[in-house]
Amino acid sequence: MSIIDVSNKAGSIYYLLEQENRLSVEQLIQQTDLGEAYILMALGWLARDNRIVFLETGGALSVQINRPPMTEIHY
């Protein structure tokens, strides 16, 4: 497994999160053909780039895309 592999898997997970909004790690494993190791490496990749946030709901770890709040811009 190379850095390019992990990067590609991270892109696939990001695209899935764009469609589904929030998924648990278990749901990611079920909805992709990726093993748990690839999922966790890809999530680490996305977290390092500040692209996702982790949430704990009912003892399960979930992730969603990090969408910073919009700020007002006055011209």
N, C-alpha and C positions, 0 to 999 in steps of 0.2 A: 504494500500500500504506500503510495507516494503522496507528496503534498498536493499534487495536481488532482489525485483521486479524492482526497479530503475536500479540496476546494470545490470540485464538481458536485460532490454529495451535499456540501453546504448550500450550494446554489439550488439544488433540487428541494432541499428542506425549506429554504427560504420561500421558494415559489409555492410550495404546499401551504406554508403558513400564511401567505398572502391570500390564498383561496379560503382557508378554514379559520383564520384569525387566531385561535388558540387551540393548541393540542398538547396532550400529555406526552411524556416520553414513550409510554406504552402505546399510545395511539400512533405516534410516529413509526414505531417499530411495526405495527400492524398494517399501516397504510403505505409502507414502502417495502422494497425488497432488500433493505439494508439491515445488517446485523446491528446489535446493540453497540458494539465497539465503534462502527462507522457513525452511527447516530450521535454518540457522545463526542467523538472527535469533531464532527461537523458542527455540533452545538457550541463546542468550545471555540471553534473558528469564528462562528457568527457572534458569539459573546465578546470575543477579543476585539472585533470590529465594531462593537456596540450596536449591532443590528437587531439583537433580540434581548428580551428580558425574561427572567425566570420568575415563576409564581408558584407558590405552594398552596394547593387547595385540597383540603381533606387528606393531607398526608401524601398526596401525589404531586410530583413535579411536573409543571406545565411550562410551556414557552409560548411567547407571542412576539410579533414584530415590535421593535422599539419605535414608537411614533412620538417624537417629542411634541409637546404642545405648541400649537401655532401662536406666534406672538403678533401683536398688532404692529404694523409698519405705517408710519405717518410720513408723508412726503411734503 
